[in-house]
Amino acid sequence: MELWTYYLSVIQGLLTFLSSQAGLGMGLSIVALTLLLRTAISPITWRVAYRGSIRQKKMLRLQPELARLKLECGDEPRIYAQRMMKLYQENSLTVMDWQSVLGSLVQMPLFLGMYQTLRAGANGARFLWVETLARPDP
């Protein structure tokens, strides 16, 4: 828990630095910090997206064979599942792409930390026509 608190304080410190020391104001510092975070995790994001694209292309190629299997196996879901798994293995596919799942899980704490920091640190801050960033704009 101390690590999470330290991480949140680092994000809050960056937000404060961009807001006061860099002279951006709270609204632009939130935009800048968001861009910094997105840039930092872009290699992970690109890898996950690339793997997903390749998986989608492989699945599209297999659709006719999967439809044929479904017609053949009709009432036998167990046999259909066995044949589908064999087809996946022949085409080097898995039911779940664990590297993509792991890449997505790595990104989650980063965005949750950013969200919690912005919820706590946006009180009283103005941006453009918005009176306070802590409440919705009427």
Backbone as a printed PyTorch tensor [residue, N CA C, xyz], in Angstrom:
tensor([[[  0.8160,  -1.1900,   0.0000],
         [  0.0000,   0.0000,   0.0000],
         [  0.8590,   1.2520,   0.0000]],

        [[  2.0060,   1.1790,   0.6410],
         [  2.9040,   2.3270,   0.6650],
         [  3.4160,   2.6490,  -0.7370]],

        [[  3.6320,   1.6160,  -1.5390],
         [  4.0950,   1.8180,  -2.9060],
         [  3.0420,   2.5630,  -3.7200]],

        [[  1.7820,   2.1920,  -3.5340],
         [  0.6880,   2.8670,  -4.2450],
         [  0.6030,   4.3390,  -3.8170]],

        [[  0.7240,   4.5940,  -2.5200],
         [  0.6840,   5.9650,  -2.0160],
         [  1.8570,   6.7710,  -2.5670]],

        [[  3.0270,   6.1470,  -2.6180],
         [  4.1950,   6.8190,  -3.1860],
         [  3.9740,   7.1250,  -4.6670]],

        [[  3.4110,   6.1770,  -5.3910],
         [  3.1280,   6.3750,  -6.8120],
         [  2.1500,   7.5280,  -7.0140]],

        [[  1.1010,   7.5770,  -6.1990],
         [  0.1280,   8.6730,  -6.2950],
         [  0.7740,  10.0170,  -5.9670]],

        [[  1.6770,  10.0290,  -5.0030],
         [  2.3460,  11.2920,  -4.6630],
         [  3.2830,  11.7450,  -5.7790]],

        [[  3.8840,  10.8000,  -6.4960],
         [  4.7270,  11.1610,  -7.6410],
         [  3.8680,  11.7990,  -8.7410]],

        [[  2.7310,  11.2060,  -9.0330],
         [  1.8440,  11.7770, -10.0490],
         [  1.3540,  13.1500,  -9.6020]],

        [[  0.9930,  13.2860,  -8.3210],
         [  0.5370,  14.5790,  -7.8040],
         [  1.6580,  15.6070,  -7.8740]],

        [[  2.8850,  15.1840,  -7.5790],
         [  4.0300,  16.0960,  -7.6790],
         [  4.2610,  16.5630,  -9.1080]],

        [[  4.1570,  15.6500, -10.0600],
         [  4.2990,  16.0350, -11.4640],
         [  3.2020,  17.0130, -11.8820]],

        [[  1.9970,  16.7460, -11.4260],
         [  0.8770,  17.6200, -11.7530],
         [  1.0940,  19.0090, -11.1510]],

        [[  1.5400,  19.0610,  -9.9220],
         [  1.8090,  20.3340,  -9.2630],
         [  2.9550,  21.0690,  -9.9500]],

        [[  4.0030,  20.3310, -10.3050],
         [  5.1370,  20.9520, -10.9910],
         [  4.7050,  21.5610, -12.3200]],

        [[  3.9660,  20.8060, -13.1050],
         [  3.5090,  21.3210, -14.3960],
         [  2.5570,  22.4970, -14.2230]],

        [[  1.7620,  22.4420, -13.1790],
         [  0.7740,  23.4950, -12.9490],
         [  1.4120,  24.7980, -12.4710]],

        [[  2.2750,  24.7050, -11.4670],
         [  2.8110,  25.9290, -10.8720],
         [  4.1850,  26.3140, -11.4280]],

        [[  5.1200,  25.3840, -11.4400],
         [  6.4870,  25.7200, -11.8530],
         [  6.6070,  25.9410, -13.3570]],

        [[  5.9240,  25.1310, -14.1410],
         [  5.9890,  25.2840, -15.5960],
         [  4.9910,  26.3300, -16.0830]],

        [[  4.0920,  26.7660, -15.2160],
         [  3.1530,  27.8250, -15.5410],
         [  2.0490,  27.4190, -16.5050]],

        [[  1.6850,  26.1590, -16.5180],
         [  0.6550,  25.7100, -17.4500],
         [ -0.7580,  25.8940, -16.9250]],

        [[ -0.9130,  25.9680, -15.6370],
         [ -2.2540,  25.9690, -15.0660],
         [ -2.7110,  24.5290, -14.9200]],

        [[ -3.7400,  24.3280, -14.1210],
         [ -4.1660,  22.9610, -13.8190],
         [ -4.7130,  22.2450, -15.0510]],

        [[ -5.5130,  22.9050, -15.8520],
         [ -6.1170,  22.2450, -17.0170],
         [ -5.0820,  21.7690, -18.0120]],

        [[ -4.1610,  22.6490, -18.3840],
         [ -3.1270,  22.2560, -19.3490],
         [ -2.1310,  21.2700, -18.7440]],

        [[ -1.9160,  21.3500, -17.4360],
         [ -1.0070,  20.3760, -16.8260],
         [ -1.6270,  18.9770, -16.8250]],

        [[ -2.9520,  18.8870, -16.6920],
         [ -3.6240,  17.5900, -16.7940],
         [ -3.4650,  17.0370, -18.2030]],

        [[ -3.6440,  17.8860, -19.2030],
         [ -3.4670,  17.4620, -20.5940],
         [ -2.0360,  17.0080, -20.8330]],

        [[ -1.0560,  17.7860, -20.3520],
         [  0.3530,  17.4480, -20.5460],
         [  0.7160,  16.1480, -19.8350]],

        [[  0.2350,  15.9660, -18.6180],
         [  0.5320,  14.7420, -17.8740],
         [ -0.1050,  13.5250, -18.5430]],

        [[ -1.3020,  13.7010, -19.0740],
         [ -1.9540,  12.6100, -19.7970],
         [ -1.1470,  12.2390, -21.0380]],

        [[ -0.6820,  13.2330, -21.7660],
         [  0.1500,  12.9620, -22.9450],
         [  1.4610,  12.2730, -22.5640]],

        [[  2.0690,  12.6910, -21.4580],
         [  3.2960,  12.0360, -20.9900],
         [  3.0460,  10.5720, -20.6470]],

        [[  1.9400,  10.3060, -19.9560],
         [  1.6090,   8.9300, -19.5810],
         [  1.3410,   8.0810, -20.8190]],

        [[  0.5560,   8.6110, -21.7580],
         [  0.2610,   7.8630, -22.9920],
         [  1.5320,   7.5980, -23.7920]],

        [[  2.4410,   8.5610, -23.8320],
         [  3.6980,   8.3670, -24.5460],
         [  4.5630,   7.3100, -23.8630]],

        [[  4.5490,   7.3090, -22.5430],
         [  5.3580,   6.3380, -21.7990],
         [  4.8810,   4.9050, -22.0160]],

        [[  3.5790,   4.7050, -22.1590],
         [  3.0740,   3.3370, -22.3060],
         [  2.7810,   2.9740, -23.7630]],

        [[  3.1110,   3.8480, -24.6890],
         [  2.8150,   3.5550, -26.1020],
         [  3.4940,   2.2840, -26.6260]],

        [[  4.7270,   1.9420, -26.2150],
         [  5.2800,   0.6630, -26.7010],
         [  4.4340,  -0.5470, -26.2880]],

        [[  3.9080,  -0.5300, -25.0740],
         [  3.0580,  -1.6290, -24.6250],
         [  1.7600,  -1.6330, -25.4200]],

        [[  1.1780,  -0.4550, -25.5980],
         [ -0.0850,  -0.3360, -26.3130],
         [  0.0590,  -0.8100, -27.7530]],

        [[  1.1300,  -0.4090, -28.4060],
         [  1.3530,  -0.8060, -29.7980],
         [  1.5310,  -2.3120, -29.9150]],

        [[  2.2550,  -2.8890, -28.9850],
         [  2.4750,  -4.3370, -29.0300],
         [  1.1610,  -5.1000, -28.8580]],

        [[  0.3370,  -4.6580, -27.9010],
         [ -0.9560,  -5.3020, -27.6790],
         [ -1.8330,  -5.1570, -28.9220]],

        [[ -1.8490,  -3.9660, -29.5120],
         [ -2.6730,  -3.7340, -30.7030],
         [ -2.1760,  -4.5640, -31.8860]],

        [[ -0.8600,  -4.6760, -32.0430],
         [ -0.2960,  -5.4640, -33.1410],
         [ -0.6470,  -6.9410, -32.9880]],

        [[ -0.4830,  -7.4600, -31.7800],
         [ -0.8180,  -8.8660, -31.5360],
         [ -2.3040,  -9.1160, -31.7600]],

        [[ -3.1460,  -8.1730, -31.3540],
         [ -4.5790,  -8.3070, -31.5690],
         [ -4.9350,  -8.3000, -33.0450]],

        [[ -4.2420,  -7.4760, -33.8170],
         [ -4.4900,  -7.4070, -35.2580],
         [ -4.1200,  -8.7180, -35.9410]],

        [[ -2.9740,  -9.2690, -35.5780],
         [ -2.5430, -10.5410, -36.1660],
         [ -3.5070, -11.6620, -35.7690]],

        [[ -3.9290, -11.6730, -34.5130],
         [ -4.8710, -12.6950, -34.0460],
         [ -6.1900, -12.5750, -34.8010]],

        [[ -6.6520, -11.3570, -35.0150],
         [ -7.9100, -11.1470, -35.7250],
         [ -7.8200, -11.6450, -37.1640]],

        [[ -6.6890, -11.4080, -37.8210],
         [ -6.5170, -11.8860, -39.1980],
         [ -6.5180, -13.4120, -39.2530]],

        [[ -5.8560, -14.0490, -38.2920],
         [ -5.8470, -15.5100, -38.2470],
         [ -7.2500, -16.0570, -38.0020]],

        [[ -7.9880, -15.4060, -37.1100],
         [ -9.3460, -15.8580, -36.8180],
         [-10.2530, -15.6920, -38.0340]],

        [[-10.0780, -14.6180, -38.7900],
         [-10.8820, -14.4230, -40.0020],
         [-10.6040, -15.5110, -41.0350]],

        [[ -9.3260, -15.9300, -41.1370],
         [ -8.9760, -17.0140, -42.0600],
         [ -9.6050, -18.3350, -41.6390]],

        [[ -9.7910, -18.5230, -40.3450],
         [-10.3330, -19.7840, -39.8310],
         [-11.8550, -19.8250, -39.7990]],

        [[-12.5310, -18.7160, -40.0170],
         [-13.9880, -18.6770, -39.9040],
         [-14.6990, -19.7170, -40.7780]],

        [[-14.3220, -19.8760, -42.0550],
         [-15.0170, -20.9060, -42.8510],
         [-14.8520, -22.3150, -42.2830]],

        [[-13.6500, -22.6300, -41.8200],
         [-13.4190, -23.9600, -41.2570],
         [-14.1820, -24.1400, -39.9450]],

        [[-14.2530, -23.0840, -39.1330],
         [-15.0070, -23.1770, -37.8780],
         [-16.5030, -23.3410, -38.1510]],

        [[-17.0020, -22.6540, -39.1800],
         [-18.4220, -22.8040, -39.5440],
         [-18.7080, -24.2300, -40.0260]],

        [[-17.7750, -24.7830, -40.8010],
         [-17.9330, -26.1490, -41.2860],
         [-17.9270, -27.1240, -40.1070]],

        [[-17.0060, -26.9150, -39.1610],
         [-16.9490, -27.7680, -37.9740],
         [-18.2500, -27.6900, -37.1710]],

        [[-18.7910, -26.4960, -37.0710],
         [-20.0220, -26.3250, -36.3090],
         [-21.1720, -27.1000, -36.9540]],

        [[-21.2100, -27.0960, -38.2710],
         [-22.2510, -27.8600, -38.9580],
         [-22.0500, -29.3610, -38.7830]],

        [[-20.7990, -29.8070, -38.8410],
         [-20.4980, -31.2340, -38.6960],
         [-20.8240, -31.7320, -37.2990]],

        [[-20.4610, -30.9300, -36.2980],
         [-20.5980, -31.3860, -34.9120],
         [-21.9580, -31.0780, -34.3110]],

        [[-22.6980, -30.1730, -34.8940],
         [-24.0500, -29.8220, -34.4920],
         [-24.3790, -29.9420, -33.0170]],

        [[-24.8200, -31.1470, -32.5850],
         [-25.3070, -31.3520, -31.2250],
         [-24.2210, -31.7630, -30.2400]],

        [[-23.0110, -31.8790, -30.6800],
         [-21.9110, -32.3670, -29.8280],
         [-20.9310, -31.2330, -29.5060]],

        [[-21.2100, -30.4200, -28.4870],
         [-20.3120, -29.3080, -28.1720],
         [-18.9280, -29.7590, -27.7180]],

        [[-18.8460, -30.9160, -27.0880],
         [-17.5450, -31.4070, -26.6190],
         [-16.6450, -31.7490, -27.8060]],

        [[-17.1990, -32.4210, -28.8000],
         [-16.4240, -32.7810, -29.9970],
         [-16.0540, -31.5270, -30.7780]],

        [[-16.9950, -30.5850, -30.8650],
         [-16.7110, -29.3240, -31.5540],
         [-15.5580, -28.5950, -30.8680]],

        [[-15.5750, -28.5590, -29.5430],
         [-14.5030, -27.8730, -28.8040],
         [-13.1640, -28.5630, -29.0280]],

        [[-13.1460, -29.8970, -29.0610],
         [-11.8980, -30.6270, -29.2940],
         [-11.3450, -30.3350, -30.6850]],

        [[-12.2250, -30.3690, -31.6760],
         [-11.7700, -30.1140, -33.0440],
         [-11.3430, -28.6540, -33.2300]],

        [[-12.0530, -27.7530, -32.5680],
         [-11.6810, -26.3430, -32.6460],
         [-10.3010, -26.1260, -32.0220]],

        [[-10.0380, -26.7430, -30.8850],
         [ -8.7320, -26.6100, -30.2420],
         [ -7.6380, -27.2000, -31.1230]],

        [[ -7.9130, -28.3100, -31.7950],
         [ -6.9400, -28.9040, -32.7100],
         [ -6.6600, -27.9510, -33.8740]],

        [[ -7.7010, -27.3300, -34.3980],
         [ -7.5480, -26.3580, -35.4830],
         [ -6.7390, -25.1470, -35.0170]],

        [[ -7.0060, -24.6920, -33.7980],
         [ -6.2280, -23.5780, -33.2360],
         [ -4.7520, -23.9420, -33.1210]],

        [[ -4.4720, -25.1580, -32.6280],
         [ -3.0890, -25.5940, -32.4700],
         [ -2.3800, -25.6890, -33.8110]],

        [[ -3.0770, -26.1580, -34.8240],
         [ -2.4760, -26.2630, -36.1600],
         [ -2.1430, -24.8930, -36.7310]],

        [[ -2.8830, -23.8720, -36.3360],
         [ -2.6700, -22.5200, -36.8410],
         [ -1.9950, -21.6120, -35.8130]],

        [[ -1.3780, -22.2150, -34.8200],
         [ -0.6500, -21.5130, -33.7450],
         [ -1.4820, -20.3950, -33.1070]],

        [[ -2.6990, -20.7390, -32.7450],
         [ -3.5820, -19.8320, -32.0100],
         [ -3.8780, -20.4270, -30.6440]],

        [[ -4.1480, -19.5650, -29.6870],
         [ -4.5910, -20.0080, -28.3800],
         [ -5.9590, -19.3950, -28.1100]],

        [[ -6.6510, -19.9540, -27.1450],
         [ -7.9620, -19.4280, -26.7980],
         [ -7.8000, -18.0150, -26.2210]],

        [[ -6.7630, -17.8300, -25.4260],
         [ -6.5170, -16.5420, -24.7920],
         [ -5.0830, -16.1230, -25.0740]],

        [[ -4.8820, -14.8840, -25.5210],
         [ -3.5440, -14.3620, -25.7570],
         [ -3.0540, -13.7150, -24.4600]],

        [[ -2.3010, -14.4790, -23.6900],
         [ -1.9070, -14.0370, -22.3550],
         [ -0.9490, -12.8600, -22.3860]],

        [[ -0.1410, -12.7170, -23.4240],
         [  0.7610, -11.5650, -23.4940],
         [ -0.0340, -10.2750, -23.6490]],

        [[ -1.1030, -10.3070, -24.4220],
         [ -1.9450,  -9.1270, -24.5720],
         [ -2.6900,  -8.8090, -23.2800]],

        [[ -3.1490,  -9.8410, -22.6020],
         [ -3.8320,  -9.6350, -21.3230],
         [ -2.8650,  -9.0340, -20.3120]],

        [[ -1.6460,  -9.5450, -20.2680],
         [ -0.6430,  -9.0240, -19.3490],
         [ -0.3090,  -7.5710, -19.6830]],

        [[ -0.1830,  -7.2620, -20.9710],
         [  0.0830,  -5.8820, -21.3790],
         [ -1.0230,  -4.9410, -20.9420]],

        [[ -2.2500,  -5.4020, -21.0340],
         [ -3.3800,  -4.5790, -20.5990],
         [ -3.3860,  -4.4220, -19.0750]],

        [[ -3.0420,  -5.4820, -18.3620],
         [ -3.0110,  -5.4090, -16.9020],
         [ -1.9070,  -4.4950, -16.3980]],

        [[ -0.8010,  -4.4050, -17.1440],
         [  0.2930,  -3.5080, -16.7580],
         [ -0.1610,  -2.0570, -16.8510]],

        [[ -0.9970,  -1.7560, -17.8320],
         [ -1.4590,  -0.3850, -18.0330],
         [ -2.4880,   0.0490, -16.9870]],

        [[ -3.2200,  -0.8910, -16.4330],
         [ -4.3230,  -0.5610, -15.5350],
         [ -3.8980,   0.2620, -14.3190]],

        [[ -2.8550,  -0.1190, -13.5670],
         [ -2.4920,   0.6970, -12.3990],
         [ -2.0520,   2.1090, -12.7810]],

        [[ -1.4640,   2.2480, -13.9560],
         [ -1.0460,   3.5820, -14.3810],
         [ -2.2390,   4.5040, -14.5480]],

        [[ -3.2690,   4.0170, -15.2090],
         [ -4.4490,   4.8420, -15.4290],
         [ -5.2850,   5.0070, -14.1580]],

        [[ -5.3300,   3.9800, -13.3160],
         [ -6.0450,   4.1240, -12.0480],
         [ -5.3750,   5.1620, -11.1570]],

        [[ -4.0510,   5.1670, -11.1450],
         [ -3.3250,   6.1760, -10.3720],
         [ -3.5760,   7.5760, -10.8970]],

        [[ -3.5770,   7.7090, -12.2090],
         [ -3.8690,   9.0100, -12.8120],
         [ -5.2900,   9.4450, -12.4610]],

        [[ -6.2320,   8.5380, -12.5270],
         [ -7.6250,   8.8490, -12.2060],
         [ -7.7590,   9.2970, -10.7530]],

        [[ -7.1630,   8.5490,  -9.8280],
         [ -7.2750,   8.9020,  -8.4120],
         [ -6.6180,  10.2400,  -8.1240]],

        [[ -5.4950,  10.4970,  -8.7620],
         [ -4.8110,  11.7760,  -8.5650],
         [ -5.6590,  12.9250,  -9.0790]],

        [[ -6.2650,  12.7490, -10.2240],
         [ -7.0820,  13.8240, -10.7830],
         [ -8.3510,  14.0460,  -9.9710]],

        [[ -8.9260,  12.9720,  -9.4350],
         [-10.1070,  13.1480,  -8.5750],
         [ -9.7600,  13.9380,  -7.3300]],

        [[ -8.5990,  13.6640,  -6.7600],
         [ -8.2210,  14.3260,  -5.5130],
         [ -7.6290,  15.7160,  -5.7610]],

        [[ -6.9440,  15.9000,  -6.8820],
         [ -6.1910,  17.1380,  -7.0710],
         [ -6.8520,  18.1950,  -7.9170]],

        [[ -8.0320,  17.9720,  -8.4180],
         [ -8.6580,  18.9390,  -9.3160],
         [ -9.6150,  19.8790,  -8.5950]],

        [[ -9.6580,  19.8580,  -7.2890],
         [-10.5840,  20.7130,  -6.5420],
         [-10.2350,  22.1770,  -6.7310]],

        [[-11.2100,  22.9390,  -7.1660],
         [-11.0320,  24.3750,  -7.2930],
         [-10.2740,  24.8110,  -8.5230]],

        [[ -9.7780,  23.9150,  -9.3250],
         [ -9.0030,  24.2910, -10.5090],
         [ -9.9560,  24.6780, -11.6350]],

        [[ -9.5620,  25.6890, -12.4000],
         [-10.3550,  26.1500, -13.5420],
         [ -9.6630,  25.7280, -14.8270]],

        [[-10.4710,  25.5620, -15.8710],
         [ -9.9150,  25.2940, -17.1980],
         [-10.8890,  25.8360, -18.2260]],

        [[-10.4190,  26.7460, -19.0600],
         [-11.2200,  27.4200, -20.0670],
         [-12.4840,  27.9890, -19.4220]],

        [[-13.6650,  27.5650, -19.8240],
         [-14.9090,  28.1000, -19.2710],
         [-15.4070,  27.3290, -18.0580]],

        [[-14.7670,  26.2240, -17.7140],
         [-15.2190,  25.3790, -16.6170],
         [-14.7770,  26.0040, -15.2940]],

        [[-15.7530,  26.2460, -14.4200],
         [-15.4740,  26.8990, -13.1460],
         [-14.5830,  26.0550, -12.2370]],

        [[-14.9010,  24.7730, -12.1210],
         [-14.1040,  23.8710, -11.3010],
         [-14.0460,  22.5120, -11.9800]],

        [[-12.8720,  21.9130, -11.9950],
         [-12.7170,  20.6060, -12.6430],
         [-13.2070,  19.4630, -11.7630]],

        [[-13.5910,  19.7810, -10.5290],
         [-14.0640,  18.7380,  -9.6110],
         [-15.5240,  18.3750,  -9.8700]],

        [[-16.2640,  19.2260, -10.5740],
         [-17.6800,  18.9600, -10.8530],
         [-17.9430,  19.0110, -12.3390]],

        [[-19.0100,  18.3570, -12.7930],
         [-19.3530,  18.4210, -14.2160],
         [-19.7020,  19.8460, -14.6340]],

        [[-19.4340,  20.1490, -15.8740],
         [-19.7490,  21.4650, -16.4240],
         [-21.2370,  21.5390, -16.7440]],

        [[-21.9530,  22.5150, -16.1480],
         [-23.3830,  22.6000, -16.4360],
         [-23.5830,  23.1400, -17.8410]]])
